Amino acid sequence: MTATPLTNGLQKAIERIQRYDAVYARVLDTAPTEGGDTVYRITDRQLFESVIGTFVTALNQQLAEGDLMNIYDVALHIPTKALIIANKGATLFSLTSKEIPNITRHVGSCVYMPGVGMEYANAGIVGNVYDDQFVLRAESACTPSFLFGSQRCNCHHQWQNVRELAASFNTVTPPDTVAGDEFERWVQDQFVVRDGKHTCQQPGRVGFVMLHVDSQNGMGSGYTEGEFVIDLAERASMRHRGEYTSEQTYRTSMYGGFTTIGINGDPRGENDGVGYKITPVILDYLAVNKSVIMLTNNPLKIAQMERFGYDVTRVKSIGAVNVAGAVEAHERGMEFHHLDINGELMTFAEDYRRVREEIARVISGKENETCK
């Protein structure tokens, strides 16, 4: 068959994908079968370079000026057999919309999840998430709200809320300098990585993990039964675009928007909640504390966390609901069975204050228990 402009070079991509099984099989063969470890990190250089060259990064160590083992991690999540490829992290000086200064450790992970496909997520670590209970917000991507400020949903409000909360419990005082290189050195010194743990050097009251699952636009609508989806993020994005076009074209509900294009609403819950495994898999990889204050209204997220051994204290997360988002908020409760969301209007300030008070109450109670 003659190559067209569309498929020119496609054969190389196909050949690389065809190598997946052989390289993945080598990873499985080297993984320990005993010992109780949840995550197996690849330290064999030859195997590491095979994974980095074959899977998502497609990098060649011989062409790289730096050692890729100093830049990336390759690991196997033993309970799920998920292959994880992640950068080793970078430290960011961050400002919230209220301009509260904080330090965030950013780790991006591509997870080859059996039964799902190629998941991708970005984790932001603020404060200490290892020594004690920490706060978690895991959120699937939502292009309309994050890029265009859409008020049809509360997604971006929830994300803004957790960023403000993380900063308020972990505010930092930056150095008084106008020298950019000096400031950058200070930023980089705020986290130290040892044994796979990203340890914050600044004291804070409670740590946070903010997990943004880029590949799950529109409630993970890229999931397709029986297929390992290579282009999971793109498929989810285009299905989500079709979902809300359907809502307006056919004047249907959010769940109806999904069924109009031929898929179930929130496919993450299919096959025993396989789409919700991404959060505990990444948390296991980060080796965080097993006690979590989880900002969520979704009982399926909680159930999957508990299956993986996490002790979850749930705090309701609304963010904000105004008149433009009241219909979808109502549908989340009625059609998707999310907890404590029914279309009632809520300002950002009101919900921020409530959530902050609830988190403070939880950690104060734990501190009091420790003192007994």
PATI-516624 format. One line per field, with one value per residue (C-alpha): z, x, y; residue in one letter. Coordinates in steps of 0.5 Angstrom, whole numbers, plus 500, padded with zeros to 3 digits. Layout:
BEGIN
Z <- [Z / ...]
X <- [X / ...]
Y <- [Y / ...]
aa <- [A / ...]
END
This chain:
BEGIN
Z <- [500 / 498 / 504 / 504 / 507 / 513 / 514 / 512 / 518 / 521 / 520 / 525 / 530 / 529 / 530 / 536 / 539 / 537 / 541 / 547 / 549 / 549 / 553 / 558 / 559 / 561 / 566 / 569 / 569 / 573 / 578 / 585 / 586 / 594 / 599 / 599 / 595 / 592 / 587 / 583 / 581 / 574 / 576 / 571 / 566 / 559 / 561 / 563 / 556 / 553 / 556 / 555 / 548 / 547 / 550 / 551 / 551 / 545 / 547 / 546 / 551 / 546 / 543 / 550 / 553 / 560 / 564 / 563 / 569 / 573 / 569 / 569 / 573 / 570 / 575 / 575 / 580 / 582 / 584 / 578 / 573 / 571 / 568 / 570 / 567 / 570 / 571 / 577 / 579 / 579 / 584 / 583 / 586 / 585 / 586 / 587 / 584 / 591 / 590 / 596 / 595 / 596 / 593 / 589 / 587 / 580 / 578 / 571 / 570 / 564 / 566 / 562 / 565 / 564 / 561 / 560 / 556 / 556 / 562 / 564 / 570 / 573 / 581 / 585 / 592 / 597 / 604 / 608 / 605 / 608 / 616 / 617 / 614 / 608 / 603 / 596 / 591 / 584 / 578 / 571 / 566 / 564 / 558 / 557 / 565 / 565 / 558 / 557 / 564 / 563 / 569 / 566 / 571 / 578 / 576 / 575 / 582 / 585 / 583 / 585 / 591 / 593 / 590 / 595 / 601 / 599 / 599 / 606 / 610 / 607 / 605 / 604 / 605 / 599 / 600 / 599 / 593 / 586 / 583 / 579 / 579 / 587 / 587 / 583 / 587 / 593 / 590 / 588 / 595 / 598 / 596 / 597 / 594 / 597 / 596 / 591 / 596 / 595 / 602 / 603 / 607 / 609 / 615 / 614 / 617 / 613 / 606 / 600 / 593 / 587 / 582 / 575 / 571 / 564 / 560 / 563 / 560 / 561 / 566 / 563 / 557 / 553 / 556 / 551 / 553 / 551 / 548 / 550 / 548 / 546 / 545 / 551 / 552 / 545 / 545 / 551 / 549 / 543 / 546 / 551 / 546 / 543 / 549 / 551 / 543 / 544 / 550 / 547 / 540 / 543 / 549 / 554 / 560 / 562 / 562 / 556 / 552 / 553 / 551 / 545 / 542 / 544 / 551 / 558 / 563 / 567 / 564 / 569 / 573 / 568 / 569 / 577 / 577 / 573 / 571 / 578 / 579 / 577 / 583 / 588 / 583 / 583 / 590 / 591 / 586 / 590 / 597 / 601 / 607 / 607 / 611 / 607 / 607 / 600 / 597 / 593 / 592 / 588 / 592 / 587 / 588 / 595 / 594 / 589 / 594 / 600 / 596 / 595 / 603 / 604 / 610 / 607 / 611 / 606 / 606 / 601 / 595 / 591 / 589 / 587 / 583 / 580 / 576 / 570 / 573 / 577 / 572 / 571 / 579 / 580 / 575 / 578 / 584 / 581 / 575 / 577 / 584 / 587 / 594 / 597 / 590 / 588 / 584 / 590 / 589 / 593 / 592 / 592 / 598 / 602 / 600 / 601 / 608 / 610 / 607 / 610 / 617 / 616 / 614 / 620 / 624 / 622 / 623 / 630 / 632 / 630 / 633 / 640 / 639 / 638 / 645 / 649]
X <- [500 / 503 / 504 / 500 / 502 / 497 / 501 / 508 / 512 / 507 / 510 / 516 / 511 / 507 / 514 / 515 / 509 / 510 / 516 / 512 / 510 / 517 / 520 / 514 / 515 / 522 / 520 / 515 / 521 / 525 / 520 / 520 / 515 / 516 / 518 / 511 / 514 / 508 / 513 / 519 / 524 / 528 / 535 / 538 / 541 / 540 / 532 / 531 / 534 / 530 / 523 / 525 / 527 / 521 / 515 / 512 / 519 / 522 / 529 / 536 / 541 / 546 / 544 / 542 / 548 / 545 / 544 / 537 / 537 / 538 / 532 / 527 / 524 / 521 / 517 / 512 / 506 / 506 / 499 / 496 / 502 / 502 / 508 / 510 / 515 / 516 / 520 / 524 / 521 / 522 / 521 / 517 / 515 / 508 / 503 / 495 / 490 / 490 / 498 / 499 / 507 / 508 / 513 / 510 / 514 / 511 / 512 / 509 / 507 / 505 / 502 / 501 / 495 / 493 / 485 / 485 / 491 / 496 / 494 / 497 / 497 / 501 / 502 / 503 / 506 / 506 / 508 / 510 / 506 / 510 / 510 / 503 / 496 / 495 / 490 / 489 / 485 / 485 / 481 / 480 / 482 / 476 / 478 / 472 / 473 / 480 / 482 / 476 / 473 / 466 / 461 / 457 / 461 / 465 / 471 / 476 / 473 / 475 / 482 / 483 / 480 / 485 / 491 / 489 / 488 / 495 / 498 / 494 / 497 / 504 / 505 / 513 / 517 / 521 / 528 / 529 / 533 / 533 / 538 / 534 / 540 / 540 / 532 / 532 / 537 / 533 / 527 / 531 / 533 / 526 / 525 / 530 / 529 / 531 / 529 / 524 / 521 / 520 / 521 / 519 / 524 / 519 / 515 / 507 / 501 / 499 / 501 / 497 / 498 / 494 / 493 / 491 / 489 / 490 / 488 / 481 / 478 / 470 / 470 / 475 / 471 / 477 / 476 / 474 / 472 / 477 / 482 / 488 / 488 / 494 / 491 / 487 / 488 / 486 / 480 / 477 / 478 / 474 / 469 / 468 / 467 / 462 / 458 / 457 / 455 / 450 / 447 / 446 / 444 / 439 / 437 / 439 / 443 / 450 / 449 / 445 / 450 / 455 / 450 / 448 / 455 / 454 / 458 / 456 / 457 / 463 / 466 / 472 / 467 / 466 / 470 / 470 / 472 / 479 / 479 / 479 / 486 / 490 / 490 / 492 / 497 / 501 / 500 / 504 / 509 / 510 / 510 / 506 / 502 / 497 / 492 / 488 / 484 / 480 / 477 / 471 / 464 / 465 / 464 / 467 / 474 / 474 / 472 / 478 / 483 / 480 / 481 / 489 / 489 / 488 / 485 / 480 / 477 / 472 / 471 / 466 / 469 / 464 / 469 / 463 / 456 / 453 / 447 / 450 / 453 / 446 / 444 / 450 / 451 / 444 / 445 / 452 / 448 / 442 / 445 / 452 / 450 / 456 / 455 / 452 / 452 / 445 / 445 / 445 / 448 / 455 / 460 / 468 / 469 / 464 / 466 / 473 / 472 / 468 / 473 / 479 / 475 / 474 / 481 / 483 / 478 / 481 / 488 / 487 / 483 / 489 / 494 / 490 / 490 / 497 / 498 / 494]
Y <- [500 / 507 / 512 / 518 / 524 / 522 / 516 / 517 / 515 / 511 / 505 / 507 / 509 / 502 / 498 / 502 / 500 / 493 / 492 / 494 / 487 / 484 / 490 / 490 / 482 / 483 / 488 / 483 / 478 / 482 / 484 / 481 / 476 / 476 / 481 / 485 / 491 / 495 / 499 / 496 / 501 / 499 / 500 / 496 / 501 / 496 / 495 / 502 / 505 / 500 / 502 / 510 / 508 / 504 / 507 / 515 / 518 / 515 / 518 / 515 / 515 / 516 / 522 / 525 / 530 / 528 / 521 / 520 / 516 / 522 / 525 / 520 / 514 / 507 / 503 / 497 / 498 / 490 / 490 / 492 / 491 / 498 / 501 / 508 / 513 / 519 / 525 / 525 / 532 / 539 / 545 / 551 / 557 / 558 / 564 / 562 / 567 / 571 / 571 / 567 / 564 / 557 / 551 / 546 / 539 / 537 / 530 / 528 / 521 / 516 / 510 / 504 / 501 / 494 / 494 / 502 / 505 / 510 / 514 / 521 / 525 / 531 / 531 / 537 / 536 / 542 / 541 / 534 / 528 / 523 / 523 / 524 / 525 / 529 / 532 / 530 / 532 / 528 / 531 / 529 / 534 / 539 / 543 / 548 / 550 / 550 / 554 / 558 / 559 / 555 / 556 / 550 / 545 / 547 / 543 / 549 / 552 / 546 / 546 / 553 / 551 / 546 / 550 / 556 / 551 / 548 / 555 / 557 / 551 / 552 / 559 / 561 / 567 / 568 / 571 / 578 / 579 / 581 / 576 / 571 / 566 / 567 / 566 / 560 / 556 / 558 / 555 / 548 / 548 / 547 / 540 / 534 / 527 / 521 / 514 / 516 / 521 / 529 / 532 / 539 / 543 / 548 / 547 / 547 / 545 / 539 / 537 / 536 / 532 / 535 / 530 / 532 / 527 / 529 / 523 / 523 / 529 / 528 / 523 / 519 / 518 / 515 / 508 / 503 / 496 / 491 / 496 / 498 / 505 / 508 / 515 / 515 / 523 / 525 / 520 / 522 / 530 / 529 / 525 / 530 / 535 / 531 / 530 / 537 / 539 / 533 / 536 / 543 / 540 / 534 / 538 / 533 / 532 / 531 / 523 / 524 / 527 / 521 / 516 / 520 / 519 / 512 / 511 / 510 / 516 / 516 / 510 / 510 / 506 / 500 / 494 / 494 / 501 / 500 / 508 / 510 / 506 / 511 / 515 / 510 / 507 / 514 / 515 / 508 / 510 / 517 / 513 / 518 / 517 / 512 / 516 / 521 / 527 / 527 / 532 / 529 / 528 / 521 / 515 / 511 / 515 / 513 / 506 / 505 / 508 / 504 / 498 / 500 / 500 / 508 / 510 / 516 / 521 / 525 / 532 / 535 / 539 / 544 / 550 / 554 / 553 / 559 / 560 / 558 / 551 / 549 / 544 / 540 / 540 / 537 / 532 / 530 / 528 / 525 / 522 / 520 / 519 / 524 / 526 / 533 / 536 / 538 / 544 / 549 / 555 / 556 / 562 / 560 / 564 / 560 / 553 / 555 / 557 / 551 / 546 / 550 / 549 / 542 / 540 / 544 / 540 / 534 / 535 / 538 / 532 / 528 / 532 / 532 / 524 / 524 / 528 / 523]
aa <- [M / T / A / T / P / L / T / N / G / L / Q / K / A / I / E / R / I / Q / R / Y / D / A / V / Y / A / R / V / L / D / T / A / P / T / E / G / G / D / T / V / Y / R / I / T / D / R / Q / L / F / E / S / V / I / G / T / F / V / T / A / L / N / Q / Q / L / A / E / G / D / L / M / N / I / Y / D / V / A / L / H / I / P / T / K / A / L / I / I / A / N / K / G / A / T / L / F / S / L / T / S / K / E / I / P / N / I / T / R / H / V / G / S / C / V / Y / M / P / G / V / G / M / E / Y / A / N / A / G / I / V / G / N / V / Y / D / D / Q / F / V / L / R / A / E / S / A / C / T / P / S / F / L / F / G / S / Q / R / C / N / C / H / H / Q / W / Q / N / V / R / E / L / A / A / S / F / N / T / V / T / P / P / D / T / V / A / G / D / E / F / E / R / W / V / Q / D / Q / F / V / V / R / D / G / K / H / T / C / Q / Q / P / G / R / V / G / F / V / M / L / H / V / D / S / Q / N / G / M / G / S / G / Y / T / E / G / E / F / V / I / D / L / A / E / R / A / S / M / R / H / R / G / E / Y / T / S / E / Q / T / Y / R / T / S / M / Y / G / G / F / T / T / I / G / I / N / G / D / P / R / G / E / N / D / G / V / G / Y / K / I / T / P / V / I / L / D / Y / L / A / V / N / K / S / V / I / M / L / T / N / N / P / L / K / I / A / Q / M / E / R / F / G / Y / D / V / T / R / V / K / S / I / G / A / V / N / V / A / G / A / V / E / A / H / E / R / G / M / E / F / H / H / L / D / I / N / G / E / L / M / T / F / A / E / D / Y / R / R / V / R / E / E / I / A / R / V / I / S / G / K / E / N / E / T / C / K]
END
